[in-house]
Amino acid sequence: MPEYGRAIQSMVDYAVTIEDREERQRCANAIVAVMKNMFPEQREVPDYERKLWDHLAIMADFKLDIDYPYEVIRPESVHAAPSRVPYSNANIRYRHYGRYIPDMINEACEMPEGPVRDQLLKLIAIQMKKEHLLWNKEGAEDEKILNDIYEFSEGRIRLNPEDVQLASYKAPSNNVFPQQQGSGKKKKKKKKNY
């Protein structure tokens, strides 16, 4: 374990070679005491001492035969592969909208008609336009966004382009820093001849 350095690893290697069990136990206790002093700010962490004994067992490659004050970690759990993350294989119709926009539109379909639903649909349309602009820098027509809402809702929501006016947005630029105004050239100072 690189955080403890070569000196601690050398101590652990030496402790494994000690034949007297009591001497080996005293050596292990001393090693853990030194490890404790290396990171004093960690003393308030729950189970900190247990972690130190686990680290000692790992550094000794589980060959240190002593009486551990805690049940130490098992070798098979150290080298075990993490469990696989389950990813959804759901088909995303329009990748630039992602997975949540259709879910929000379906939620809006379930709502009763009224000003709350209309406001939600307007916010969804604004978000769709912003996401569309991330992929298509030329722009997104309001009619295209409203047609996509109609398609996602399977015909249950039809918004009138005259009723829903979406603001104009500029596609974000790839430049992190805005350009300074001016040509960027420094003006030369004229020398005064006296």
C-alpha positions as CSV (number, residue, x, y, z in Angstrom):
1,M,0.0,0.0,0.0
2,P,1.9,3.1,-1.2
3,E,0.4,5.5,1.3
4,Y,2.4,3.8,4.1
5,G,5.7,3.8,2.2
6,R,8.6,1.4,2.1
7,A,9.6,1.6,5.7
8,I,6.2,0.3,6.9
9,Q,6.3,-2.4,4.2
10,S,9.8,-3.4,5.4
11,M,8.5,-3.7,9.0
12,V,5.6,-5.9,7.9
13,D,7.9,-8.1,5.9
14,Y,10.2,-8.5,8.9
15,A,7.2,-9.3,11.2
16,V,6.2,-12.1,8.9
17,T,9.6,-13.7,9.3
18,I,9.6,-13.6,13.2
19,E,9.2,-17.2,14.5
20,D,8.2,-16.4,18.1
21,R,4.4,-15.7,18.2
22,E,4.5,-13.3,21.1
23,E,7.3,-11.3,19.6
24,R,5.4,-11.3,16.2
25,Q,2.3,-10.0,18.1
26,R,4.3,-7.2,19.8
27,C,5.8,-6.3,16.4
28,A,2.4,-6.1,14.8
29,N,1.1,-3.9,17.6
30,A,4.1,-1.6,17.1
31,I,3.5,-1.4,13.4
32,V,-0.1,-0.5,13.8
33,A,0.9,2.2,16.3
34,V,3.3,3.7,13.8
35,M,0.6,3.6,11.1
36,K,-1.8,5.4,13.5
37,N,0.7,8.2,14.0
38,M,1.2,8.7,10.2
39,F,-2.4,10.0,9.8
40,P,-3.5,11.5,13.1
41,E,-6.4,13.4,11.4
42,Q,-8.0,10.1,10.6
43,R,-8.4,9.0,14.2
44,E,-11.9,10.3,14.4
45,V,-13.0,8.2,11.4
46,P,-15.3,5.3,12.5
47,D,-13.6,1.9,12.5
48,Y,-10.2,3.5,11.8
49,E,-8.3,1.0,13.9
50,R,-10.0,-1.9,12.3
51,K,-9.0,-0.4,8.9
52,L,-5.4,-0.3,10.0
53,W,-5.4,-4.0,11.0
54,D,-7.0,-4.7,7.6
55,H,-4.2,-2.8,5.9
56,L,-1.6,-4.7,8.0
57,A,-3.1,-8.0,6.8
58,I,-3.2,-6.9,3.2
59,M,0.5,-5.7,3.3
60,A,1.5,-9.0,4.9
61,D,-0.3,-10.7,2.0
62,F,-2.4,-12.5,4.7
63,K,0.6,-14.4,5.9
64,L,1.0,-12.8,9.3
65,D,-0.1,-15.3,11.9
66,I,-1.1,-13.2,14.9
67,D,-4.2,-12.6,17.1
68,Y,-6.0,-9.7,15.4
69,P,-8.1,-7.6,17.7
70,Y,-10.8,-7.5,15.0
71,E,-11.9,-9.9,12.4
72,V,-9.8,-8.8,9.4
73,I,-10.8,-8.7,5.8
74,R,-10.7,-11.9,3.7
75,P,-8.3,-12.2,0.8
76,E,-11.1,-13.1,-1.6
77,S,-13.0,-9.9,-0.8
78,V,-9.8,-7.8,-1.6
79,H,-9.4,-9.1,-5.1
80,A,-13.0,-9.6,-5.9
81,A,-14.3,-7.8,-9.0
82,P,-17.0,-5.2,-8.4
83,S,-20.5,-6.3,-9.3
84,R,-21.7,-5.3,-12.7
85,V,-23.7,-2.1,-13.0
86,P,-27.1,-2.9,-14.6
87,Y,-27.6,-0.6,-17.5
88,S,-31.0,-0.1,-19.1
89,N,-31.2,-1.3,-22.7
90,A,-34.2,0.9,-23.4
91,N,-34.2,2.3,-26.9
92,I,-33.9,6.1,-27.0
93,R,-35.8,7.5,-29.9
94,Y,-34.0,10.8,-30.1
95,R,-30.6,10.7,-28.4
96,H,-30.3,14.5,-28.2
97,Y,-33.3,14.7,-25.9
98,G,-32.1,11.9,-23.6
99,R,-34.2,9.6,-21.6
100,Y,-36.0,12.0,-19.3
101,I,-37.8,14.2,-21.8
102,P,-40.2,11.4,-22.9
103,D,-40.8,10.5,-19.3
104,M,-41.7,14.1,-18.5
105,I,-44.0,14.3,-21.5
106,N,-45.8,11.1,-20.4
107,E,-46.2,12.5,-16.9
108,A,-47.7,15.7,-18.5
109,C,-50.1,13.5,-20.5
110,E,-51.4,12.0,-17.2
111,M,-52.0,15.5,-15.7
112,P,-55.4,17.2,-15.9
113,E,-55.6,20.1,-18.4
114,G,-55.0,23.5,-16.9
115,P,-52.4,26.2,-16.3
116,V,-50.0,23.9,-14.3
117,R,-49.9,21.4,-17.2
118,D,-49.5,24.2,-19.7
119,Q,-46.6,25.7,-17.8
120,L,-45.0,22.2,-17.5
121,L,-45.3,21.6,-21.2
122,K,-43.8,25.0,-21.9
123,L,-40.8,24.3,-19.6
124,I,-40.4,20.9,-21.3
125,A,-40.4,22.6,-24.8
126,I,-37.8,25.1,-23.6
127,Q,-35.6,22.3,-22.3
128,M,-36.0,20.4,-25.6
129,K,-35.0,23.4,-27.6
130,K,-31.9,23.9,-25.5
131,E,-30.9,20.2,-25.8
132,H,-31.6,20.2,-29.5
133,L,-29.3,23.2,-29.9
134,L,-26.5,21.3,-28.3
135,W,-26.5,18.8,-31.1
136,N,-27.7,21.1,-34.0
137,K,-25.8,24.4,-34.0
138,E,-27.8,25.8,-36.9
139,G,-30.9,26.1,-34.7
140,A,-34.2,24.5,-33.9
141,E,-37.5,25.6,-35.1
142,D,-40.3,25.9,-32.6
143,E,-42.5,23.8,-34.9
144,K,-40.0,20.9,-34.9
145,I,-40.0,20.9,-31.1
146,L,-43.8,21.0,-30.9
147,N,-44.0,18.1,-33.4
148,D,-41.6,16.1,-31.3
149,I,-43.8,16.6,-28.3
150,Y,-46.8,15.4,-30.3
151,E,-44.8,12.4,-31.4
152,F,-43.6,11.6,-27.9
153,S,-47.1,11.9,-26.5
154,E,-48.4,9.6,-29.2
155,G,-50.9,12.3,-30.3
156,R,-52.3,13.1,-26.9
157,I,-50.7,16.6,-26.8
158,R,-50.8,19.0,-29.7
159,L,-49.5,22.5,-29.0
160,N,-50.3,25.4,-31.3
161,P,-47.2,27.2,-32.5
162,E,-49.0,30.6,-32.1
163,D,-49.8,29.9,-28.5
164,V,-46.4,28.6,-27.5
165,Q,-43.6,31.0,-28.4
166,L,-40.2,29.7,-27.4
167,A,-37.4,32.1,-26.8
168,S,-34.4,32.2,-29.1
169,Y,-31.3,30.6,-27.7
170,K,-27.8,30.6,-29.0
171,A,-25.9,27.4,-29.2
172,P,-23.2,27.4,-26.5
173,S,-19.7,28.0,-28.0
174,N,-16.9,25.6,-27.4
175,N,-14.7,28.5,-26.2
176,V,-14.3,28.4,-22.4
177,F,-13.1,32.0,-22.3
178,P,-14.9,34.7,-24.2
179,Q,-12.8,36.6,-26.7
180,Q,-11.5,39.9,-25.7
181,Q,-12.8,42.9,-27.6
182,G,-10.4,44.5,-30.0
183,S,-7.7,43.1,-32.2
184,G,-5.6,41.7,-29.5
185,K,-2.6,43.7,-30.6
186,K,-0.8,46.0,-28.2
187,K,-0.4,49.6,-29.2
188,K,3.2,50.8,-29.4
189,K,4.1,53.8,-27.3
190,K,5.7,56.6,-29.2
191,K,9.2,57.5,-28.1
192,K,9.6,61.1,-27.2
193,N,12.7,62.7,-28.6
194,Y,14.1,65.5,-26.3
